[in-house]
């Protein structure tokens, strides 16, 4: 039971981190984050990144938006590890 609770907590924290990073990325791209967060909740990270890529000016490739997302997520984790 305790292991399941810990696993559930870890997944929840990962989802919160994904949402925070998506919000920051959407703000950087000058977009409303609500659509991307809705896609994240209903269809997953790939769909959310696709929305951000499709809404961005000049429609960058999803891989460009994905690379930006991964870079921001790594920075977020690095900053969190420094706090501990």
C-alpha positions as CSV (number, residue, x, y, z in Angstrom):
1,X,0.0,0.0,0.0
2,X,2.8,2.5,0.9
3,X,4.6,1.8,-2.3
4,X,1.5,2.5,-4.3
5,X,0.9,5.8,-2.5
6,X,4.5,6.8,-3.2
7,X,4.3,5.9,-6.8
8,X,1.0,7.9,-7.1
9,X,2.7,10.9,-5.5
10,X,5.6,10.7,-7.9
11,X,3.3,10.6,-10.9
12,X,1.3,13.6,-9.5
13,X,4.4,15.6,-9.0
14,X,5.7,14.8,-12.5
15,X,2.3,16.0,-14.0
16,X,2.6,19.2,-12.0
17,X,6.1,19.8,-13.3
18,X,5.0,19.1,-16.9
19,X,2.2,21.7,-16.5
20,X,4.5,24.3,-15.0
21,X,7.0,23.9,-17.8
22,X,4.3,24.0,-20.5
23,X,2.9,27.2,-18.9
24,X,6.3,28.8,-19.0
25,X,6.9,27.7,-22.6
26,X,3.5,29.0,-23.7
27,X,4.3,32.3,-22.1
28,X,7.6,32.5,-23.9
29,X,5.9,31.8,-27.2
30,X,3.3,34.4,-26.4
31,X,0.4,31.9,-26.3
32,X,-2.4,31.1,-24.0
33,X,-1.5,28.1,-21.9
34,X,-5.0,26.9,-21.3
35,X,-5.3,25.1,-24.7
36,X,-2.0,23.3,-24.2
37,X,-2.9,22.3,-20.6
38,X,-6.2,20.9,-21.8
39,X,-4.4,18.8,-24.4
40,X,-1.9,17.6,-21.8
41,X,-4.8,16.5,-19.5
42,X,-6.8,14.8,-22.2
43,X,-4.3,13.5,-24.8
44,X,-0.8,13.7,-23.3
45,X,2.4,15.7,-23.7
46,X,2.8,15.1,-27.4
47,X,-0.6,16.6,-28.1
48,X,0.2,19.6,-25.9
49,X,3.5,20.2,-27.7
50,X,1.7,19.9,-31.0
51,X,-0.7,22.6,-30.0
52,X,2.1,24.9,-29.0
53,X,3.9,24.2,-32.2
54,X,0.8,24.8,-34.3
55,X,0.0,28.1,-32.6
56,X,3.5,29.6,-32.7
57,X,4.2,32.2,-35.3
58,X,5.7,30.6,-38.4
59,X,4.6,27.2,-37.1
60,X,7.9,25.7,-35.9
61,X,8.4,22.0,-36.0
62,X,7.1,20.1,-33.1
63,X,10.6,18.9,-32.5
64,X,11.8,22.5,-32.0
65,X,9.1,23.0,-29.4
66,X,9.8,19.6,-27.8
67,X,13.5,20.5,-27.6
68,X,12.6,23.8,-25.8
69,X,10.3,21.9,-23.5
70,X,13.0,19.4,-22.6
71,X,15.6,22.1,-22.0
72,X,13.2,24.0,-19.7
73,X,12.3,20.8,-17.8
74,X,16.0,19.9,-17.3
75,X,16.6,23.5,-16.0
76,X,13.6,23.1,-13.7
77,X,14.9,19.8,-12.3
78,X,18.4,21.3,-11.8
79,X,17.0,24.3,-10.0
80,X,14.9,22.0,-7.7
81,X,17.9,19.8,-6.9
82,X,19.9,22.8,-5.9
83,X,17.2,23.7,-3.4
84,X,17.5,20.4,-1.6
